[in-house]
């Protein structure tokens, strides 16, 4: 751990400090270049945009820039460490946007916990950006902020902690169910944790065919039941009429466990009480709800996924958000809707069933990878994600009528993606 601390400090502090920066995209080496880049030439695109705001996508970087916005109230597993301390994480998100999808991710740290002030600030700066990626904002404020901004802005807004995790875990669940021969409409699922990612995940799983009658959600105080009087409006949506009180009660006979909670809450005894060939999505970081080794030792037939990169089946948001925003930006979508999220789920899930390229095997120093219990998700360094997910999301945007830039030639669009990388 000490070695990691030293390396992390050196990595972030080496000149120039931080992880992202600006780079000119046009020539600026002559008198004529400068007269075009700034005065007097710059007045021409200014007036074009004044006449039609959509021209901002033609003459500025608006169509390829996303604001990564946080107030630092729920940063990774570090909690409420403040806006300034969240900056390395937001810069990291910007780096991932750039290297994986060619999008300029600009970090914006807002030093406020007031929902109205947060929304007002984002709304006021929104004209500069093609999309808004909300990040590391605690619940329930994150729900309120996202809902308000989606209504008030005409550019895509997504809280990745909610929807990114939901999308990647949904792809993993669909593939795990296929491998285990189970039908999503019939399986019993228990979700442990009732924060932003858990609630977004539950909504997405239901939209994919999970029966509400077969879903139980738990928080730190136990099962969300209709008899409880301490539930906020978001948790109430998932309260069920049951006499089950604890996670231990709820897990009996369950086919799927999805953890958005904390380490070691799922015991070996609980795992043994689940159905045959259970699916366990233990996504607490850095330590999962049940350790991978303990789960495999307890039930070798269980299909396991965690948030860690040192075990098979890592649920990593990087499989989704760069490409979801790429597809949304390229269609000038006004929103990232449910169809676009499901399109991302299906594209990610489908890619795991294809033959893995040699370059990916080399990157992970393995001889082979094939669809099965220990490979239910593509690897984050699989470059095919860029095209597959971006195209799927773009198609869904066009098909659902939220795209302002209609794409008709999809082969040409696939080719155009290459220019960003």
PyMOL commands that set and color helices and strands:
alter all, ss='L'
color gray80, all
select helices_A, chain A and resi 2-13+31-37+42-51+53-59+61-64+84-101+115-128+141-152+160-180+196-207+212-214+233-236+247-251+268-272+292-298+317-319+321-330+338-351+358-363+384-399+410-420
alter helices_A, ss='H'
color red, helices_A
select strands_A, chain A and resi 65-70+104-109+131-134+156-159+189-192+215-219+222-223+256-259+279-282+303-306
alter strands_A, ss='S'
color yellow, strands_A
deselect
rebuild
show_as cartoon
